[in-house]
Amino acid sequence: MTEETTAAKPAAQQETAPAAEVEYGTATLTVELKMLDDGLEPPSYAHPGDAGADLRAREDVVLEPGERRLVPTGVSIALPDGFVALIHPRSGLATKHGLTVVNAPGTVDAGYRGEIAVTLLNTDRREAIELKRGDRIAQMVIQRVEYARFLPVQELSDSVRGGGGFGSTGGFGAPV
């Protein structure tokens, strides 16, 4: 096991480059990272400006059609308070192979320090998908979180939409 660790500080407390030197995709937050498996690459962004950092499979996995499995990534993080990591499917795997994240997006709370694992589902009806150790299986998007104060009231304020939901705006014609 190896341990890669950097300090987690909100962007306001971090040293930043002068405005002229900042480019699209420049890090704005430092997150503590502990690699649980020294044979895997740490999360990384494929291109400058990408929102999601790729996570990799810690073990070989074969998912039969319709099968789901919890797949470890070998990654633990310590997010600062006020942030969340959301785990999304990779669009190429979803489109080409029908691989998705069951509870997309998965939520990694700031207080969680265990290994990030991803619940993958093979939605293909005919073909199994074989993932090798080190394959990119999901992407992690880190975002700020707003904390709400819930105020009990007798009635909610009015809105144009009101209580309409679950298809109330239409979009599909009536069945023939």
Secondary structure, DSSP 8 states (H G I E B T S, - for coil): --------B-GGGS----GGG--TT----B-EEEES-TTS---B-SSTT-S-EEEE-SS-EEE-TT-EEEEE-SEEEE--TTEEEEEE--HHHHHHH-EEETTSSEEE-TT--S--EEEEEE--SS--EEE-TT-EEEEEEEEE---------SS----SSTT--SSTT--S----
